[in-house]
Structure formats: structure tokens, C-alpha cells
């Protein structure tokens, strides 16, 4: 990380973990004090450690007796101290502190994970991906993942955080696309024959898995689809293919109890953003919630590039991204309000369906 924001990240993370567990600062201090008879963790200590404004560097001298308050607080929250510090500090910051031993632990963990990125075939890469969310987020070189490996990575991450998705998208979600699109994408990535077969099958499994979650109400989605790029996408397809995609979207909006989608008319380029969570509603602590920036060329482009940028797991960053999705959603609803009074009294999806039906009529 190397940006000296480790103490602030630690303060945000401690506060988030405490709230996620439903503890007051007083209760957390009480629990932490019970773990070491020789150390009393005061409420003031908890407040200071959770204060972003008063965030302090890690200690460089051992405590006079017993354990550090931070160690006891981590234990009281049910998290490993090493895991907590890995999330917040880089090796240089840790090496200067009393927790320098954690640097070696991190090197061992990273060494065991580095082999994942060295997988030559897509099939080996998929098999070697860790199953734990934290291990996935800690994989070294995530930012270098491209194309088929980036897609496989996000599939693994979304399976772990599968209860809620909030997105801003330029093109329809993958669950609405067909095998022709998979083929076009795979060819544009320039995959080998074996990787082509693996990729197409993996996308099919992705589509089947998440479509099932959506239709059975086990996944809630709040999707903002940008009108201009959506229309450009449809224009690049044959009339039959475009009708099939739009028809699939209409059916899902009618059948899926927790799938919401709006179409936003917005000029200019828009960064695609996805927020995924293991909860039906994003908790106030923002625990088990991740935001990702998605970079991709159009799936209809001759040469395709797909990559992702996991956002730093800070409360302020997640709050910003959630606010952005909600802002775009509100803009779309404002545009919906310009429609007839009858439509305004219906569910959001009903208005979106009507817009999609109008598109179908234009497609002939």
C-alpha cells in the first residue's frame, strides 16, 4: 500500500467489525479486558483505535506487561491479528512495528497463493483459485488479471458474495447473453483451443448458476443499464439475436422477485461498477461487501479486453460507490417520472419492461 494510510484503514476496519457484531464500544472493551487478567482495555482505548481523525501508527515498543490492547480487541472481535493488519498495512509499516513477525507470515501466505497466477491453462487457473473470499482478495497481481482469468476470478468472488449485486453497466448482464456472444468474446480474446472450450463452458456455468439464484429469489439485484451503450450493443447484433436478448430481459424482470433494472439515459462515457455482498441488504458495517471497477471493450469488438479493479476495502470507498449506484438509480427514476401517470403508479420493473417492449417493436 505504501501510502501511510494504514492507521486510518485500521480505525475504519475496527469500527466496522465491531458494528457488524452488534457491539458497543463499552461491550467490546469489556470483552477484550476479560481475555488477559493483567491488562485492562478501556473504552477510551477502543475509541482512540477507532478514531480516523486521531489514528496512530503501530507501536514500536512491546507493552510493559501482557498483550497489546489491539491484540485483545482483535481476539474479542473474533479475527486474527495478522489478518487484520494485512488488510491495513504494507510490509514496510509492519516491519517498523512490534508486529514485524507478521511480515514473514504474509510472505509465506503470498508464496502459497502466487502459484495461482502462474497457472498456464485456464482450467488450471480455475482449479487453483482459493475458495475463501479473503484469500481471493489477497491474491497478488489481481490488477494484472486480464480476459478469461479476470472473468474466472470475478465468478469465484461473486459466488462467495452472491446475495446482492448493485451495478452500473454499459451492456446487458451476462445472464442475458447467449452462446453466440460467448463465442464472439472468446475469439476476441485470442484464446487457445483448450482455453476456448474451458472459457465458453465456464461462462455457461456462470449464467446458469446466477440465473437460477435470480429466478428463485436467492439473489437481489439493483442494476442501472446505460441507455446509449445498451442501444449500441443491440444495434451490433442481428435482429433475431437482439430480440432474444431483450425478450430474455423482459421475462426475467417479470418473473424474478428480487431483480430490479432501470435504463438510464446519460451522455458521455461511464465506468462500469459492481458492488457485491454476502447480505440481502448491505449492512451498516459494510462487512462481506466488495466493490469492483470493470474495464472491458464491447463484447462485440473484434479484439476484446476484460479486466477488473478491486476497490480498497475502506468504509469511505464503499460508501462512495454505493452512493454512486444509488445516485444513478435516482436519476433513472426521475426520467421514469416523465412517463405517463399510469406508468408512475406501477413497479419500477413494469416501466422498464415497457421501455424494453418499445425497443422490441423498433427491432421489428
C-alpha positions as CSV (number, residue, x, y, z in Angstrom):
1,X,0.0,0.0,0.0
2,X,2.8,2.4,0.9
3,X,0.6,5.4,1.4
4,X,0.8,5.8,5.2
5,X,-3.0,5.4,5.5
6,X,-2.7,2.2,7.4
7,X,-3.7,3.6,10.7
8,X,-6.8,5.2,9.2
9,X,-7.7,1.9,7.5
10,X,-7.3,0.1,10.8
11,X,-9.6,2.5,12.6
12,X,-12.3,2.1,9.9
13,X,-11.9,-1.7,9.9
14,X,-12.1,-2.0,13.7
15,X,-15.2,0.2,13.8
16,X,-16.8,-1.8,11.0
17,X,-16.1,-5.2,12.7
18,X,-17.5,-4.0,16.0
19,X,-20.7,-2.7,14.5
20,X,-21.0,-5.9,12.3
21,X,-21.0,-7.9,15.5
22,X,-23.6,-5.7,17.2
23,X,-21.2,-4.5,20.0
24,X,-21.0,-1.1,21.6
25,X,-17.5,0.3,22.4
26,X,-18.2,-0.4,26.1
27,X,-19.0,-4.0,25.5
28,X,-16.0,-4.5,23.2
29,X,-13.7,-3.1,25.9
30,X,-15.3,-5.3,28.5
31,X,-14.8,-8.5,26.3
32,X,-11.2,-7.6,25.5
33,X,-10.3,-7.0,29.1
34,X,-11.6,-10.5,30.1
35,X,-9.0,-12.1,27.8
36,X,-5.9,-11.1,29.8
37,X,-6.2,-10.6,33.6
38,X,-3.1,-8.4,33.5
39,X,-4.5,-5.9,31.0
40,X,-7.5,-3.6,31.2
41,X,-8.8,-2.3,27.9
42,X,-10.6,0.9,28.5
43,X,-13.5,2.4,26.4
44,X,-11.2,5.3,25.7
45,X,-8.6,2.9,24.1
46,X,-11.3,1.5,21.9
47,X,-12.4,5.0,20.9
48,X,-8.9,6.1,20.1
49,X,-8.2,2.9,18.0
50,X,-11.5,3.5,16.0
51,X,-10.8,7.2,15.5
52,X,-9.9,8.0,11.9
53,X,-9.1,11.6,12.9
54,X,-6.7,10.5,15.7
55,X,-5.3,7.4,14.0
56,X,-1.9,6.5,15.3
57,X,1.0,4.4,13.8
58,X,1.5,0.9,15.1
59,X,3.5,0.6,18.4
60,X,7.3,0.1,18.1
61,X,7.9,-1.0,21.7
62,X,6.4,-4.0,23.5
63,X,3.9,-3.4,26.2
64,X,5.1,-3.2,29.8
65,X,3.1,-6.3,30.6
66,X,0.7,-8.7,29.0
67,X,-0.5,-8.2,25.4
68,X,-1.3,-5.1,23.3
69,X,-4.8,-3.8,23.6
70,X,-5.0,-4.2,19.8
71,X,-4.3,-7.9,20.1
72,X,-7.0,-8.3,22.7
73,X,-9.5,-6.3,20.8
74,X,-8.9,-8.4,17.6
75,X,-9.4,-11.5,19.6
76,X,-12.6,-10.1,21.2
77,X,-13.9,-9.4,17.6
78,X,-13.1,-13.0,16.6
79,X,-10.5,-12.0,13.9
80,X,-6.8,-13.0,13.6
81,X,-4.5,-10.1,14.3
82,X,-2.4,-11.0,11.3
83,X,-5.4,-10.9,9.0
84,X,-6.5,-7.6,10.4
85,X,-3.1,-6.0,10.0
86,X,-2.6,-7.5,6.5
87,X,-5.7,-5.7,5.3
88,X,-4.5,-2.3,6.5
89,X,-0.7,-2.1,6.4
90,X,2.1,-2.8,3.9
91,X,5.3,-4.8,4.8
92,X,7.3,-1.6,5.4
93,X,4.9,-0.3,8.0
94,X,4.7,-3.7,9.7
95,X,8.5,-4.2,9.7
96,X,8.9,-0.9,11.7
97,X,6.5,-2.0,14.4
98,X,6.3,-4.6,17.1
99,X,4.4,-6.8,14.7
100,X,7.3,-7.3,12.3
101,X,6.8,-11.1,12.6
102,X,3.7,-10.8,10.6
103,X,5.7,-9.8,7.5
104,X,7.1,-13.3,7.3
105,X,3.7,-14.8,7.8
106,X,2.4,-12.7,4.9
107,X,5.4,-13.8,2.7
108,X,4.5,-17.5,3.3
109,X,0.9,-16.9,2.6
110,X,1.6,-14.9,-0.6
111,X,4.0,-17.6,-1.7
112,X,1.3,-20.2,-1.5
113,X,-1.1,-18.0,-3.5
114,X,1.4,-16.8,-6.1
115,X,1.2,-20.2,-7.8
116,X,-2.4,-19.5,-8.8
117,X,-1.4,-16.7,-11.1
118,X,1.3,-18.8,-12.6
119,X,-1.2,-21.3,-14.0
120,X,-0.7,-21.6,-17.7
121,X,-4.1,-23.0,-18.7
122,X,-7.4,-21.5,-17.8
123,X,-8.6,-24.9,-16.4
124,X,-5.6,-25.0,-14.0
125,X,-6.2,-21.4,-13.0
126,X,-9.8,-22.0,-12.2
127,X,-9.0,-25.2,-10.2
128,X,-6.2,-23.4,-8.2
129,X,-8.3,-20.3,-7.2
130,X,-8.8,-20.2,-3.4
131,X,-12.3,-20.7,-2.1
132,X,-12.1,-18.2,0.7
133,X,-13.1,-14.6,0.0
134,X,-10.2,-13.0,1.9
135,X,-7.7,-15.2,0.1
136,X,-9.3,-14.2,-3.3
137,X,-8.9,-10.6,-2.4
138,X,-5.4,-11.1,-1.2
139,X,-4.2,-12.8,-4.4
140,X,-1.0,-11.0,-5.6
141,X,-1.3,-9.5,-9.0
142,X,-5.1,-9.2,-9.2
143,X,-4.7,-6.0,-11.2
144,X,-2.7,-7.8,-13.8
145,X,-5.5,-10.3,-14.5
146,X,-7.0,-10.0,-18.0
147,X,-9.7,-11.5,-20.1
148,X,-10.5,-15.1,-19.3
149,X,-8.7,-15.2,-16.0
150,X,-10.3,-11.9,-14.9
151,X,-13.7,-13.4,-15.7
152,X,-12.9,-16.6,-13.8
153,X,-11.7,-14.6,-10.8
154,X,-14.8,-12.5,-10.6
155,X,-17.0,-15.6,-11.0
156,X,-15.3,-17.1,-7.9
157,X,-15.7,-13.9,-6.0
158,X,-19.3,-13.4,-6.9
159,X,-20.2,-17.0,-5.8
160,X,-18.9,-16.1,-2.3
161,X,-20.7,-12.8,-2.3
162,X,-23.9,-13.9,-4.1
163,X,-26.8,-12.4,-2.1
164,X,-26.7,-8.9,-3.5
165,X,-25.4,-7.1,-6.6
166,X,-25.6,-3.3,-7.3
167,X,-24.2,-2.4,-10.7
168,X,-23.8,0.3,-13.3
169,X,-23.4,-1.4,-16.7
170,X,-22.9,-0.4,-20.3
171,X,-24.3,-3.6,-21.7
172,X,-26.8,-6.3,-20.5
173,X,-25.7,-8.5,-17.6
174,X,-24.0,-11.8,-18.7
175,X,-27.0,-13.9,-17.6
176,X,-29.0,-12.4,-20.6
177,X,-26.4,-13.2,-23.3
178,X,-26.3,-16.3,-25.5
179,X,-23.6,-18.7,-26.7
180,X,-23.0,-16.6,-29.8
181,X,-21.8,-13.8,-27.5
182,X,-19.6,-16.2,-25.6
183,X,-18.0,-17.3,-28.9
184,X,-17.5,-13.7,-30.0
185,X,-15.9,-12.8,-26.7
186,X,-13.6,-15.9,-26.6
187,X,-12.4,-15.4,-30.2
188,X,-11.8,-11.7,-29.4
189,X,-9.5,-12.7,-26.5
190,X,-7.4,-14.9,-28.8
191,X,-7.7,-18.0,-26.7
192,X,-6.1,-21.3,-27.4
193,X,-8.4,-24.2,-28.4
194,X,-8.3,-25.7,-24.9
195,X,-8.9,-22.4,-23.2
196,X,-11.6,-21.5,-25.6
197,X,-13.5,-24.7,-24.6
198,X,-13.0,-24.0,-20.9
199,X,-14.0,-20.4,-21.1
200,X,-17.2,-21.0,-23.0
201,X,-18.2,-23.7,-20.6
202,X,-17.3,-21.5,-17.6
203,X,-19.5,-18.7,-18.9
204,X,-22.3,-21.1,-19.4
205,X,-22.0,-22.3,-15.8
206,X,-21.8,-18.7,-14.6
207,X,-25.0,-17.9,-16.5
208,X,-26.8,-21.0,-15.3
209,X,-25.7,-20.5,-11.6
210,X,-26.7,-16.9,-11.2
211,X,-29.8,-17.1,-13.3
212,X,-31.0,-19.8,-11.0
213,X,-30.3,-17.6,-8.0
214,X,-32.1,-14.7,-9.5
215,X,-35.2,-16.6,-10.6
216,X,-35.5,-18.3,-7.2
217,X,-35.2,-15.1,-5.3
218,X,-31.9,-16.0,-3.6
219,X,-30.1,-13.1,-5.2
220,X,-31.2,-9.4,-5.1
221,X,-30.0,-7.2,-7.9
222,X,-30.2,-3.5,-8.5
223,X,-28.9,-2.8,-12.0
224,X,-28.5,0.6,-13.8
225,X,-28.1,0.0,-17.5
226,X,-26.9,2.9,-19.6
227,X,-29.3,3.5,-22.5
228,X,-26.9,4.8,-25.1
229,X,-24.4,1.9,-24.9
230,X,-27.2,-0.6,-24.5
231,X,-28.7,0.6,-27.8
232,X,-25.3,0.5,-29.5
233,X,-24.9,-3.1,-28.2
234,X,-28.2,-4.1,-29.6
235,X,-27.5,-2.4,-32.9
236,X,-24.4,-4.6,-33.3
237,X,-26.5,-7.8,-33.2
238,X,-28.7,-9.4,-35.7
239,X,-32.4,-8.6,-35.3
240,X,-33.1,-12.1,-34.1
241,X,-30.3,-12.1,-31.5
242,X,-31.3,-8.6,-30.2
243,X,-34.9,-9.7,-29.9
244,X,-33.9,-12.8,-27.9
245,X,-31.7,-10.8,-25.5
246,X,-34.4,-8.2,-24.9
247,X,-37.1,-10.9,-24.6
248,X,-35.0,-12.7,-22.0
249,X,-34.6,-9.5,-20.0
250,X,-38.4,-8.9,-20.1
251,X,-39.1,-12.4,-18.9
252,X,-36.6,-12.1,-16.0
253,X,-38.0,-8.7,-14.9
254,X,-41.5,-10.2,-14.8
255,X,-40.5,-13.5,-13.1
256,X,-37.7,-12.7,-10.7
257,X,-38.9,-11.4,-7.4
258,X,-35.8,-9.5,-6.4
259,X,-34.3,-8.5,-9.7
260,X,-34.6,-4.7,-10.5
261,X,-33.3,-3.0,-13.5
262,X,-33.6,0.6,-14.8
263,X,-32.4,2.1,-18.0
264,X,-30.7,5.5,-17.6
265,X,-30.3,8.0,-20.4
266,X,-26.9,9.5,-19.7
267,X,-24.5,11.2,-22.1
268,X,-20.8,10.5,-22.1
269,X,-18.7,7.5,-21.1
270,X,-19.5,5.8,-17.8
271,X,-17.2,3.5,-15.8
272,X,-18.8,0.2,-15.1
273,X,-19.1,-0.6,-11.4
274,X,-20.2,-3.6,-9.5
275,X,-20.8,-4.0,-5.7
276,X,-21.4,-7.5,-4.4
277,X,-22.3,-8.6,-0.9
278,X,-23.0,-11.7,1.1
279,X,-26.1,-10.0,2.5
280,X,-29.5,-9.2,1.1
281,X,-29.1,-5.7,2.4
282,X,-25.7,-4.0,2.7
283,X,-25.1,-3.9,6.5
284,X,-24.1,-0.6,8.1
285,X,-20.7,-2.1,8.8
286,X,-20.3,-2.9,5.1
287,X,-19.0,-6.3,6.1
288,X,-18.7,-9.0,3.4
289,X,-19.2,-6.4,0.7
290,X,-16.8,-5.6,-2.2
291,X,-16.8,-3.0,-5.0
292,X,-15.2,-3.6,-8.4
293,X,-14.5,-1.4,-11.3
294,X,-14.9,-3.4,-14.5
295,X,-12.9,-2.4,-17.6
296,X,-13.9,-4.0,-20.9
297,X,-14.2,-3.4,-24.5
298,X,-17.6,-4.1,-26.1
299,X,-18.3,-7.8,-26.3
300,X,-19.0,-7.2,-30.0
301,X,-15.5,-5.7,-30.6
302,X,-13.1,-7.7,-32.7
303,X,-10.4,-7.6,-30.1
304,X,-11.7,-8.0,-26.5
305,X,-10.1,-7.0,-23.3
306,X,-11.7,-7.6,-19.9
307,X,-10.1,-6.6,-16.6
308,X,-11.2,-5.6,-13.1
309,X,-10.0,-3.2,-10.4
310,X,-11.0,-4.3,-6.8
311,X,-11.5,-1.1,-4.8
312,X,-9.7,-0.7,-1.5
313,X,-11.9,-2.2,1.3
314,X,-12.5,1.0,3.2
315,X,-15.7,2.3,4.5
316,X,-15.4,5.6,2.7
317,X,-14.6,3.9,-0.6
318,X,-17.6,1.5,-0.4
319,X,-19.9,4.3,0.8
320,X,-18.8,6.4,-2.2
321,X,-19.5,3.5,-4.7
322,X,-22.9,2.6,-3.1
323,X,-23.8,6.3,-3.3
324,X,-22.9,6.4,-6.9
325,X,-25.1,3.5,-7.8
326,X,-28.0,5.0,-5.8
327,X,-27.5,8.4,-7.5
328,X,-27.7,6.8,-11.0
329,X,-30.7,4.8,-9.8
330,X,-32.4,8.0,-8.7
331,X,-31.6,9.8,-11.9
332,X,-33.3,6.9,-13.8
333,X,-36.4,7.1,-11.6
334,X,-36.6,10.9,-12.3
335,X,-36.6,10.1,-16.0
336,X,-39.2,7.5,-15.5
337,X,-41.4,10.1,-13.8
338,X,-41.6,11.9,-17.2
339,X,-43.7,9.0,-18.4
340,X,-47.5,8.7,-18.1
341,X,-49.2,8.9,-14.7
342,X,-50.3,5.3,-15.2
343,X,-46.8,4.1,-15.5
344,X,-45.7,6.1,-12.5
345,X,-48.1,4.1,-10.3
346,X,-46.6,0.7,-11.3
347,X,-43.4,-1.0,-10.1
348,X,-40.1,0.1,-11.5
349,X,-39.7,-3.1,-13.4
350,X,-43.0,-2.6,-15.1
351,X,-41.8,0.7,-16.5
352,X,-38.5,-0.9,-17.6
353,X,-40.4,-3.7,-19.3
354,X,-42.5,-1.1,-21.2
355,X,-39.3,0.5,-22.4
356,X,-37.9,-2.8,-23.5
357,X,-41.1,-3.7,-25.3
358,X,-40.8,-0.4,-27.2
359,X,-37.3,-1.5,-28.2
360,X,-38.7,-4.8,-29.4
361,X,-41.2,-3.0,-31.6
362,X,-38.5,-1.0,-33.2
363,X,-36.4,-4.1,-33.8
364,X,-39.3,-5.5,-35.8
